[in-house]
Amino acid sequence: MASSGSIGSRIVWVRVITPVCPIFFVCVYIPHKHRRQAPYATDVLAQLDELLATVAPGDCVIIAGDLN
């Protein structure tokens, strides 16, 4: 069983139930810090923080992506 979602066009996630533990996998693109138009790196990081605050305590969290 799995669930998935996205936040804008910069963050996607999937939660997969495995025999060992649930895995919460996040892939994120963080724009470089000198970007002049929104979304800025700080905006994406704030969204990532909000998402991670919703993860169940027993989940294994894996974060990957283009982390400028």
N, C-alpha and C positions, 0 to 999 in steps of 0.2 A: 504494500500500500504506500502511496506517495501523495504529497501535496506540493504545489509549486506556486510561484507568483513572481511579480516584478514590482519595482518602484521606479517609475519613469523609464527612461531608456538606458540607465546606467547601472542598475542593480537587478539581478535575477537570482532566484533561490529555489531550492528543492529540498524537501524533507522526506527521507526514505526510512522506512522501518526495516531494520535488519535483525537477525537473530541475536546479535551482541548488544546493540544499542541503536536508537534512532540517530541518523546522520543528517545534520542540517548543513547543506552545501550552498555557499554563496559565491557568486561571481560578480565582481564589481569593476567598473572602469572609473578611475579617479582622474579627472582632468589635471594637466600640469598646473602648478601654482601660479603661473603668470598669465593664465587665461583671462581675457578681457570681457568675455560675455558669459552670462549664466548658462548652465550651472557651474559654480566654482567648486574647487576641491573641498572647501569647508562645508558647502551645502551637501555634497555627496557623502562626506564623512558623517555629518549630522544625521542624514537619512540612514546610513549604515548603523550608527549607534542606536537609533530608534528601533530598527529591525532586530538587532541583536538582543535588545532588551525584552523582546517577545519570545525568545527561544526558550523552550522548556529546560529546566536545570539539568536533566539527565542526558541531554542531547550532546553528541560529539559535533563540534562546530569546525567546519573547514572553510577558510576564506581564500579565494584565489582571484586572479584577475590582472588587469593592467593597472598597476599601482604607481602611477607617475609620482 
